[in-house]
Amino acid sequence: MSKAKNSKYPPPGIWYWVWAVWGFFKTIYICIYWHAFYPKVAAINRVKLLEKYKQETKLVNTTTWDFIKFLFFDIDNLVGTSFEPFNPGRIKVGQVAPAAKKYGDRANFLTVYIAEAHPSDGWALDLSNDSIGVCYRAPRKVEDRIYIAKEFIKNYNYPVPLYVDSITDDTLKTYSSMPERLYIIKDGKVAYKGGPGPYCYSLEEMEEHLLKLF
């Protein structure tokens, strides 16, 4: 959900409506994908989206129909959705940190930095990357990945042990983890394999499986 009244978006006119139509179909596609392949994640994301909508509109008695109208028929929102990643349920990597602190006495948490999903010299997301000051070229050697990983730890005080994948992407290929994925490994075997990010995985679901293994 993203309002489009921003200088980075096109002014009202024919292109404004073109982007609104694109945002409409983009929203439909993502909703169908969620419900078809990861219904449990879809249910969680519906709750998160509705709560976010209530916070943004400051409406207490918001109905489901109000939310649907905003999501699919609010022109400004559709234009914003067409330009920016539609990720209301997406887990920022930093959100794993509380789980690591909560269960750290019973499980070892770690993060592996794999291939850059949106490098500045590839599929760049200028609006979102620039807004948080993150813009890197695709690493050409492992030292480049180490540098970016160290910058991330320094800038965001990331407390979970962070490793880097080989420049030949061995971890990425082994775990099918592009662009991101949650796993639980127990006794050298995969005990839980989450859905592929950014839309189809759930920290709550991972925690449920983790608790069953304790």
N, C-alpha and C positions, 0 to 999 in steps of 0.2 A: 504494500500500500504506500503510494508515494505521490504527493501532490505535485502538480506540474507547473505551478506558477513560480517559475525560476528562470533567470536569464539564460540558463544553459539549455532550456527547452525552446522549441520554435514558437513564435508569436501566433496568436489566433489566426486562423486562415485555413486554406485547403490542406496544408501539410499537418496542421494541428489535428484535423479530423482523420487524416491517414494514420498518424501515430496512435490515435485513440482506437481506431479499428484494430490495429496491430496489437495493442495492449489488451483489447477484449478477447481476441482469439488466443493470445498468449496465456491469459488467465484461465480460459477454458481448458487449454491443453494441459496446463500444470495440474489443475484440479482433477481432470480425468486420469492423468498419470498417477497421481497420489492414490486415488481411490481404487484404481485397477490393480496396482502392484503392491502398494503399501497402505492398506486401509487403516491399520492401527496408527501409523504416523499421521495419516490424513485427519483422523479424529483428534489427535493431539494438536495439530496445526490449526484446526478449526477453532478450538478453544483459545489458542494463543492469538489468532487473528481477531476474534471477537473482542477479547480483552484489550488488545491494542487499539481497536476502533473506538471502544468506549473511552479509553484514556485520551485519544486524540480529539474526539468530539465532545468530551466531558458530559456525555449523556448517560444518565443512570438507567432509565427505562428503555434502553435500546432493544428493539425487536430483531429477530433473525431476518425479517424482510428488510428492515432498514439497512442491515449489514450487507445483504445480498445486493440491494440497489446501489450501495456505495461501491462494492467490489466490482460489479459488472456494468453499471450504467452511469457512474460519476465520470464525466469527461476528463476532468483534471487528473483524477486518480489513474485513469486508463492511460493517459499520455505519460504520466510518471512511471507507470508499470512498464510501458514499452521501452523506456530508456534505461531503467535501472534493474538490477537483479531482483527478481521476485522471490524473496527469501524470508518470509515471516516466521517459518519454523526452523530456519537454518541455525545450526549451533556454531557460534564463534569458537575458535579453538580454546580461547580463554575460559569458556564455560565448563570445560572439563576439569579445571583446577579445583573447584569446590568438591567434586566427586573424589578426586585424588586425595584431598585432605580428609574427607569423611571416611574413606575406606582404606587409607594408606597403611594402616596397621595390619590389614589383612590381604592386601593386593598391591602389586607394584604397577604403577602407572608410568607410561612413557609415550612420547609423541615422536613421530618420524616425519621430518620435513622431506617431502618428495618433490616431484617436478612442479615448477611454478605454473599454476593454473592460468593466470592472466598476466603474463609478462608484458612489459611495455613494448617489446618488439614482436609480440604475437597477438593473441586475442585479448587485448587490453580493455579493461573496464574503466575508462578515463574518469567518469563521474564519481564512481564509488572509490576507486583507488586514490585519486587525487584528494578526495575529501578527508581521508585519514592519513595522507602523507606516505602512502605505500606505493612505490612504483619502481620495479626492478626489471632489468633485462633477464632473459632466460639464462640461468647459469651454464657456463660452458665447461667448467671443471669443478671438482668437489670443493675446492677452496672457495669458490663463489658461493656455494650453498652454505658452507660453514660461516662465511661472512654475513649472509642474510639471516641465518639462524641466530647468530650472536646479536645482530641488530634488533631482532624481534625480542629476544630475552631482555636486552637492555632497555628497549623502549616501552615494553609492556609488563616488565617485572614478572615474566612467566615462570611459575614455580615448578612445573612438571619437567622432569628430565627430557631434554630435546636432542634427538639424534638426527643425522642427515643420511639420506639414501645415497647409494653410489651414483655416479654420474651416468651409469648405464641403466639406472632405474630398476635395480633388482628387487627391492622391496615393493615398489609400485606394481611390478608385473606379477610377483608372487601372490600378493594380496588383493589384486584388482582394486586398488585404492584411489584411482584418479576420479575426482579431484580430492576426495577425502572419505574416510570410512572408519567405523569403530569396530574393534575386535576384542575378544577376550580369549586369551591363550591359557590353557590349563594342562599341566603335565606334557607340554610340547605339542598339544593338539588344539585345534580351533574349537572352542566351546561355544562361542557366539560370533556370528558374522552379521553385522548391521547392514542396512541398505546403503546404496551409494549416495554420497552427498552431491549437491548441497541440500536437496529437498527430501530425500527418502531415508533418513536415518534419525534415530531418536536416542537422546541421552537417557531419557526415562526408561526406555525399553532395555537399554544396556544395563542400567542399574538393577532392573528386575531380574535379569539373567545372572548378574553378578551375585546378588543376594541368595539365589538358589544354589550357588556353588559353594557358599560358605558353610 
